[in-house]
Amino acid sequence: MKGGYNLLAGLLAFSLVATAQAEIFHYTDDRGRKIYVDRKSQIPAQYRDQVEVRKEESETLSRAERERRQQVLDSLEAQKGAQGRLAQLKAEMEALEQPADIQGNSVRIPVQIRYLTRSVSANLIVDTGASRTIIHRNIARRLGVTPRPSGQARVVGGAQLPLGIMPVEALTFGPVTLEDRELAVISPSEPLEYDGLLGMDVLSSLKYEIDIERGVVIWHADRYRELQAEHDEQLAIAGNDENKP
């Protein structure tokens, strides 16, 4: 037999109850493994029609047998705890990931921009070559803001465009929310498939990684790596438990 639960199967003949009477529920999962649990609520719904119950009187067990049974049940609880921790770690890691549209060297993410009572989603390119975050004027218009003039901006190709500045209450993308920001505003000379640039005024304060293969941006990368290391460690422990006879 394989699996952490199978350790219980090999020992239950000698260790069934520490109290007056106990029930041990048995079923076989879709991988052919015999699973033993001590509460019916632990049995997945799809297996409940095949449940077998074992009962034995505690007076037939020696003290050593009762102690051994308790060790098995403690091991079972620890394994369930490890699986729960794995799920928690995975959820925390996923919360730090943000799906991105990656085309060549272009990484585009949705950014929620809030001003007063209005909120607009803008597709911004993650651009380490831009000194500040820029949005196109149509986004400012949707937020109901008239930017104040602030000179000229030089764009790709050398052209200069009128530059405006506008305040926003918050920028939100993935797990990140930044409050009280100022954005630059330009009017592109032709329609574009994106709404602006997420520049270094934002990116320089964040540690992030871009996973091109999975198409995600990982924010708070240091924390993500800590979670990943613990996840891999827990996974290795769980794998070792499953390989025990």
ChimeraX attribute file (.defattr): number of C-alpha atoms within 10 A of each C-alpha:
attribute: neighborCount
match mode: 1-to-1
recipient: residues
	/A:1	15
	/A:2	14
	/A:3	18
	/A:4	21
	/A:5	24
	/A:6	21
	/A:7	21
	/A:8	21
	/A:9	16
	/A:10	13
	/A:11	14
	/A:12	19
	/A:13	12
	/A:14	15
	/A:15	25
	/A:16	26
	/A:17	23
	/A:18	18
	/A:19	10
	/A:20	9
	/A:21	12
	/A:22	17
	/A:23	16
	/A:24	18
	/A:25	21
	/A:26	21
	/A:27	19
	/A:28	15
	/A:29	14
	/A:30	8
	/A:31	6
	/A:32	10
	/A:33	14
	/A:34	17
	/A:35	19
	/A:36	24
	/A:37	20
	/A:38	17
	/A:39	11
	/A:40	15
	/A:41	10
	/A:42	11
	/A:43	18
	/A:44	10
	/A:45	9
	/A:46	9
	/A:47	13
	/A:48	16
	/A:49	8
	/A:50	11
	/A:51	15
	/A:52	13
	/A:53	14
	/A:54	14
	/A:55	12
	/A:56	16
	/A:57	13
	/A:58	18
	/A:59	12
	/A:60	13
	/A:61	17
	/A:62	13
	/A:63	13
	/A:64	11
	/A:65	20
	/A:66	19
	/A:67	15
	/A:68	17
	/A:69	22
	/A:70	16
	/A:71	14
	/A:72	20
	/A:73	20
	/A:74	12
	/A:75	17
	/A:76	20
	/A:77	13
	/A:78	12
	/A:79	18
	/A:80	15
	/A:81	12
	/A:82	16
	/A:83	15
	/A:84	12
	/A:85	16
	/A:86	20
	/A:87	13
	/A:88	14
	/A:89	21
	/A:90	14
	/A:91	11
	/A:92	15
	/A:93	20
	/A:94	13
	/A:95	14
	/A:96	19
	/A:97	22
	/A:98	17
	/A:99	15
	/A:100	22
	/A:101	16
	/A:102	19
	/A:103	10
	/A:104	7
	/A:105	9
	/A:106	11
	/A:107	19
	/A:108	24
	/A:109	23
	/A:110	20
	/A:111	21
	/A:112	17
	/A:113	23
	/A:114	19
	/A:115	18
	/A:116	11
	/A:117	8
	/A:118	11
	/A:119	16
	/A:120	15
	/A:121	16
	/A:122	19
	/A:123	20
	/A:124	23
	/A:125	24
	/A:126	22
	/A:127	19
	/A:128	15
	/A:129	10
	/A:130	15
	/A:131	15
	/A:132	17
	/A:133	22
	/A:134	22
	/A:135	24
	/A:136	21
	/A:137	21
	/A:138	15
	/A:139	17
	/A:140	22
	/A:141	11
	/A:142	11
	/A:143	18
	/A:144	13
	/A:145	16
	/A:146	13
	/A:147	18
	/A:148	13
	/A:149	13
	/A:150	13
	/A:151	11
	/A:152	13
	/A:153	15
	/A:154	11
	/A:155	11
	/A:156	6
	/A:157	6
	/A:158	8
	/A:159	10
	/A:160	13
	/A:161	16
	/A:162	14
	/A:163	19
	/A:164	22
	/A:165	18
	/A:166	18
	/A:167	15
	/A:168	19
	/A:169	16
	/A:170	18
	/A:171	20
	/A:172	15
	/A:173	15
	/A:174	17
	/A:175	13
	/A:176	12
	/A:177	12
	/A:178	13
	/A:179	12
	/A:180	12
	/A:181	15
	/A:182	16
	/A:183	21
	/A:184	23
	/A:185	27
	/A:186	23
	/A:187	14
	/A:188	16
	/A:189	8
	/A:190	5
	/A:191	8
	/A:192	9
	/A:193	7
	/A:194	15
	/A:195	22
	/A:196	24
	/A:197	24
	/A:198	25
	/A:199	20
	/A:200	17
	/A:201	16
	/A:202	16
	/A:203	17
	/A:204	11
	/A:205	8
	/A:206	13
	/A:207	12
	/A:208	17
	/A:209	15
	/A:210	17
	/A:211	14
	/A:212	15
	/A:213	7
	/A:214	10
	/A:215	16
	/A:216	20
	/A:217	24
	/A:218	25
	/A:219	22
	/A:220	16
	/A:221	18
	/A:222	13
	/A:223	15
	/A:224	20
	/A:225	13
	/A:226	12
	/A:227	18
	/A:228	16
	/A:229	13
	/A:230	14
	/A:231	19
	/A:232	13
	/A:233	13
	/A:234	17
	/A:235	16
	/A:236	12
	/A:237	13
	/A:238	18
	/A:239	13
	/A:240	12
	/A:241	18
	/A:242	17
	/A:243	12
	/A:244	13
	/A:245	12
